[in-house]
């Protein structure tokens, strides 16, 4: 696994640096479930999101949410 760009976003707030942090990875389709879980553990946020397809559907993207274990 090489470099993988990601975003850290604040959710449940209208202000920067408030609310809950969430990591979002855009290339989740290239990862196994085990790799996603390992990345989520490394991020150490309550939830990490992996976008599985860049094709927009119903106003959003197909994705999976992984809770760090």
C-alpha positions as CSV (number, residue, x, y, z in Angstrom):
1,X,0.0,0.0,0.0
2,X,1.5,3.3,-1.1
3,X,0.5,6.9,-0.3
4,X,-3.2,7.5,-0.1
5,X,-4.6,11.0,0.1
6,X,-7.3,11.7,2.7
7,X,-9.3,14.5,4.2
8,X,-10.0,15.2,7.9
9,X,-13.4,16.9,8.2
10,X,-15.4,18.2,11.2
11,X,-18.9,16.9,11.3
12,X,-22.0,17.9,13.4
13,X,-20.8,21.6,13.5
14,X,-20.9,24.8,11.5
15,X,-17.5,25.9,12.9
16,X,-13.9,24.9,12.0
17,X,-12.1,22.7,14.6
18,X,-15.3,21.8,16.4
19,X,-17.6,18.8,16.3
20,X,-16.4,15.3,15.6
21,X,-13.3,14.6,13.4
22,X,-13.8,12.1,10.5
23,X,-11.2,10.8,8.1
24,X,-12.3,10.4,4.5
25,X,-10.3,8.3,2.0
26,X,-11.3,8.7,-1.7
27,X,-9.8,5.4,-3.0
28,X,-11.4,2.9,-0.8
29,X,-12.2,0.5,-3.7
30,X,-8.5,-0.4,-3.9
31,X,-8.4,-1.6,-0.3
32,X,-9.4,-4.9,1.4
33,X,-11.6,-4.9,4.4
34,X,-8.6,-5.7,6.6
35,X,-6.6,-2.8,5.2
36,X,-9.5,-0.4,5.8
37,X,-9.7,-1.6,9.4
38,X,-6.0,-1.1,9.9
39,X,-6.1,2.4,8.5
40,X,-9.1,3.2,10.7
41,X,-7.2,2.0,13.8
42,X,-4.2,4.1,12.8
43,X,-6.4,7.3,12.3
44,X,-7.8,6.7,15.9
45,X,-11.1,8.6,15.1
46,X,-14.4,7.1,16.1
47,X,-15.2,6.6,12.4
48,X,-13.3,6.6,9.1
49,X,-15.1,6.7,5.7
50,X,-13.8,5.1,2.5
51,X,-15.4,6.2,-0.8
52,X,-15.8,3.1,-3.0
53,X,-16.8,4.8,-6.2
54,X,-16.2,8.2,-7.7
55,X,-19.6,8.0,-9.5
56,X,-22.2,10.2,-7.8
57,X,-25.4,8.4,-6.9
58,X,-28.5,9.8,-5.3
59,X,-26.7,13.0,-4.3
60,X,-23.6,11.3,-2.8
61,X,-21.0,8.6,-3.3
62,X,-21.0,4.9,-2.5
63,X,-18.9,4.5,0.6
64,X,-18.3,2.4,3.7
65,X,-17.8,3.5,7.3
66,X,-15.3,1.7,9.5
67,X,-15.3,2.1,13.2
68,X,-11.8,1.7,14.8
69,X,-11.6,-1.5,16.8
